[in-house]
Amino acid sequence: MSQVERPEQLTLEVGRWSASVTSIAVTVVFVLVVGMLAKSNWANHGRAEDWRARAIVAEEAAGGLRVVLADRSRTLNQRTRQANALIETLASSRGALRQTKSSVGALARQRRQLAGDYARAETARRKLAAQRAALASVASALSACSQGLGGVVTQAQRGKPKAVLATAGPQLAQCSKAQARLRSVLEQSG
């Protein structure tokens, strides 16, 4: 019978230690794969932390907008009270006009003045009502945006941030539109 010849394995000997070149190569490849996996894991962790920080900043921005909206609502309410006081003043001026019939010329001048005041008051009232409606609409949109972003952040913290980010585009676009609309309303009221 003939014997099957085995190829000789290359071995490396250092002092008392000896190892085959194949086992050294497998060990090196294993170390490289483990290193690449560790680096990938570290990078993913860094991205997750970055998204958490961005979510916190977005929530703080939404909170700041709520403060601005509350301030604008107080201002709008104050202007509405002023308009109502002006309308009450106008009503009392009309009563005084009826009582004062001493001079036809004076009555005509007062009537023209009251009509102008009333028209300005009505214009101001309509403008304030339009501003109030616009601010209420913007407040609703920003509130919905804030809640939506809160949901996105919660989902990102629970699961895969990349998958959540891929679906968050429409929510972020809605928030951008709401912020642009708020700036527009604030510029028009200022």
Secondary structure, 3 states (H helix, E strand, C coil): CCCCCCCCCCEEEECCEEEEHHHHHHHHHHHHHHHHHHHHHHHHHHHHHHHHHHHHHHHHHHHHHHHHHHHHHHHHHHHHHHHHHHHHHHHHHHHHHHHCCCCHHHHHHHHHHHHHHHHHHHHHHHHHHHHHHHHHHHHHHHHHHHHHHHHHHHHHHHCCHHHHHHHCHHHHHHHHHHHHHHHHHHHHHC
